[in-house]
Amino acid sequence: MLCSLNEIEVMVQRSCRGSGMSWGLSYEAGRALRCLASGGVGFLSPLLSLLDRVDGEEARCFAPMSLQGGELCARRGKGDSGGLSPIAAGCGLSDGGSEVCGKRVVLRDVLSPVLLLGFLFRGRARWGGYVSVRRGEIVVVVGGEGFFVKGGSENKNGDEKGLRILEIVEIVRGDVVVEACEGAKKNLPGEDFYKVGNVMEGVEVAERDWRLLENYAARTYVVASAGSRERGAG
């Protein structure tokens, strides 16, 4: 099914809120994942994986701790290894002060790390315009007009539709390195980097996954009644 960027932004906001996140984080997630979708990067499966993981957990268990020694780690939940929320961490990376922006930061045990890219795209000016995210041999540079990928499997079909970024999209959990990318403007796109195609006329999403997202969003709805309408519900 085909969805507009506005539909995606609103659905992400509501589904994140439905999973228990604050409205503030949910609004930021909507804006960031809109950027991710418009840049041609898959967002739906990683978001569902994240929501399934954090649903019903205390938000504090997935919020970043303070930056220590150039690393961000997650607070630990009771009897669990926690995991770093890419939404909470993404807000910190895109809006952070001088102690974060422009530095080399290692993020440990990130859940659905590809979601970080949307936040970094929105906050790229704080990182000098271009910022790289590295996971093993895969490097994604965020900046300019989109996302540029280096490493990973070759695209056997030869079409340019972001297939090489699938490896980082499909990572459920792991460590990533974020740092400013000096000199990227004059070198991108280049022989080593593949530009993910931008979306021009809506985004194709899997209908089944979209319905699962709607289930989270539905938790934000209220029962239609005279009382709810008096209190401002639509």
C-alpha positions in Angstrom: 0.0 0.0 0.0 1.1 3.6 -0.7 1.3 6.1 2.2 2.1 9.8 2.2 4.8 11.2 4.4 2.2 13.0 6.4 0.4 9.7 7.1 3.7 8.1 8.1 4.6 10.9 10.5 1.2 10.9 12.3 1.1 7.1 12.5 4.6 6.9 14.0 3.6 9.5 16.6 0.5 7.7 17.6 2.0 4.2 17.6 5.0 5.4 19.7 2.6 7.0 22.2 0.5 3.9 22.2 3.5 1.8 23.2 4.0 4.0 26.3 6.5 6.7 25.2 5.9 10.3 26.1 4.1 12.5 23.6 7.4 14.5 23.3 9.5 11.5 22.2 6.6 10.4 20.0 6.5 13.7 18.1 10.2 13.6 17.6 10.1 10.0 16.4 7.4 11.0 13.9 9.5 13.8 12.4 12.6 11.7 12.3 11.1 8.6 10.7 9.4 10.8 8.1 12.9 11.9 7.1 14.0 8.2 7.0 11.1 7.3 4.8 11.5 10.2 2.5 15.2 9.2 2.1 14.2 5.8 0.8 15.3 3.9 4.0 13.0 1.2 5.4 11.6 2.1 8.8 8.5 0.0 9.4 10.0 -3.3 10.4 12.6 -1.8 12.7 10.0 0.4 14.3 7.7 -2.6 15.0 10.6 -4.5 16.4 11.3 -1.6 18.8 7.7 -1.2 19.8 7.3 -4.9 20.5 10.4 -4.8 22.6 9.6 -1.7 24.7 5.9 -2.2 25.0 4.8 -2.2 28.6 8.3 -1.5 29.9 9.3 1.5 31.9 10.6 4.2 29.6 13.5 4.9 31.9 14.9 1.4 31.2 15.5 2.3 27.6 16.7 5.9 28.0 20.4 6.8 27.5 22.6 7.3 30.5 24.9 10.3 30.6 27.8 10.3 28.1 30.8 8.7 29.8 34.1 8.2 28.0 32.6 8.8 24.6 30.0 6.1 25.1 26.2 6.0 25.6 24.7 2.9 27.2 21.2 2.0 28.4 19.9 1.9 31.9 19.2 -1.7 32.9 15.7 -3.0 33.6 15.0 -5.5 36.3 16.2 -8.9 35.3 17.0 -7.8 31.8 19.8 -6.4 29.7 17.8 -3.3 28.8 18.9 -1.9 25.4 19.4 1.6 24.2 16.4 3.2 22.7 17.2 4.7 19.3 14.5 7.3 19.8 15.8 8.6 23.2 19.4 8.4 21.9 18.5 10.0 18.6 17.0 13.0 20.4 20.2 13.3 22.4 22.5 13.0 19.4 20.5 15.5 17.2 19.8 18.1 20.0 22.8 17.5 22.2 25.4 20.2 23.2 29.1 20.4 22.6 29.8 17.3 24.8 28.0 15.2 22.1 27.7 16.9 18.8 30.8 16.8 16.6 32.4 14.1 18.7 33.0 10.4 18.2 30.3 8.6 20.2 30.0 4.8 20.6 26.4 3.7 21.3 26.2 0.3 23.0 23.5 -2.3 22.5 21.2 -0.1 20.4 17.7 -1.5 19.6 16.8 -1.1 15.9 19.8 1.1 15.2 18.8 2.2 11.7 16.1 4.5 13.3 19.0 6.7 14.5 19.6 7.9 10.9 16.4 9.9 10.8 17.3 11.8 13.9 20.8 12.5 12.7 19.4 13.8 9.4 17.3 16.3 11.2 20.2 17.4 13.5 23.0 17.1 10.9 23.8 20.9 11.1 25.0 20.4 14.6 27.5 17.8 13.3 28.9 20.1 10.6 26.4 19.0 8.0 27.5 15.4 7.6 27.7 12.6 10.1 28.6 8.9 9.7 27.1 5.9 11.4 29.2 2.8 11.4 28.3 -0.8 12.2 31.1 -3.3 11.4 32.0 -2.8 7.7 28.8 -0.9 6.9 29.0 2.9 6.9 26.0 5.2 6.3 26.8 8.9 5.8 23.9 11.2 6.6 23.8 14.7 5.1 23.2 16.8 2.1 20.2 15.5 0.3 20.0 12.0 1.8 21.7 8.9 2.9 24.9 7.4 1.4 26.0 3.8 2.1 29.4 2.1 1.9 30.1 -1.6 2.5 27.7 -4.5 3.0 26.6 -6.9 0.3 26.6 -5.9 -3.3 23.3 -5.3 -5.1 23.1 -8.3 -7.4 20.2 -6.9 -9.4 21.9 -3.7 -10.3 18.9 -1.5 -9.5 19.3 1.5 -7.2 16.6 1.2 -4.6 18.5 1.0 -1.4 19.0 -2.7 -1.3 22.5 -2.5 0.2 21.2 -0.7 3.2 19.0 -3.7 4.1 21.7 -5.2 6.2 21.6 -2.3 8.7 17.8 -2.1 8.4 17.6 -5.7 9.5 19.9 -5.4 12.5 17.7 -5.8 15.6 20.3 -4.9 18.2 24.0 -3.9 18.3 26.7 -1.4 18.8 27.2 1.6 16.4 29.7 4.4 16.1 28.6 8.0 15.3 31.0 10.7 14.3 31.3 13.9 12.3 32.3 13.3 8.7 34.7 16.0 7.7 35.2 16.5 3.9 32.1 14.4 3.0 30.5 17.2 1.0 33.1 17.2 -1.7 33.4 13.4 -1.8 29.7 12.3 -2.0 28.4 10.6 -3.9 31.6 8.8 -4.9 32.8 5.4 -6.2 32.7 3.9 -2.7 29.4 5.3 -1.5 26.0 4.4 -2.9 23.2 7.0 -2.6 19.9 5.6 -1.4 17.1 6.9 -3.7 14.8 9.6 -2.3 11.1 9.1 -2.4 9.2 11.3 -4.7 5.5 10.1 -4.7 4.6 8.4 -1.5 6.1 5.4 0.3 5.3 1.7 -0.3 4.7 -0.1 3.0 3.6 -3.7 3.8 -0.1 -3.6 4.6 0.2 -6.2 7.3 2.9 -4.2 9.1 0.9 -1.0 8.8 -2.0 -2.7 10.4 0.2 -3.8 13.3 1.3 -0.2 13.7 -2.3 0.9 13.7 -2.9 -1.5 16.7 -0.4 0.5 18.8 -1.9 3.8 17.5 -5.4 2.7 18.5 -4.4 2.8 22.1 -4.4 6.6 22.0 -8.0 6.8 20.9 -10.9 7.5 23.3 -14.4 6.2 23.2 -16.8 8.5 21.4 -19.2 10.1 23.8 -20.7 13.4 24.7 -18.2 13.7 27.6 -15.2 13.1 25.4 -16.4 15.6 22.9 -16.8 18.2 25.6 -13.2 17.6 26.7 -12.0 18.3 23.1 -11.8 14.9 21.5 -12.4 14.8 17.7 
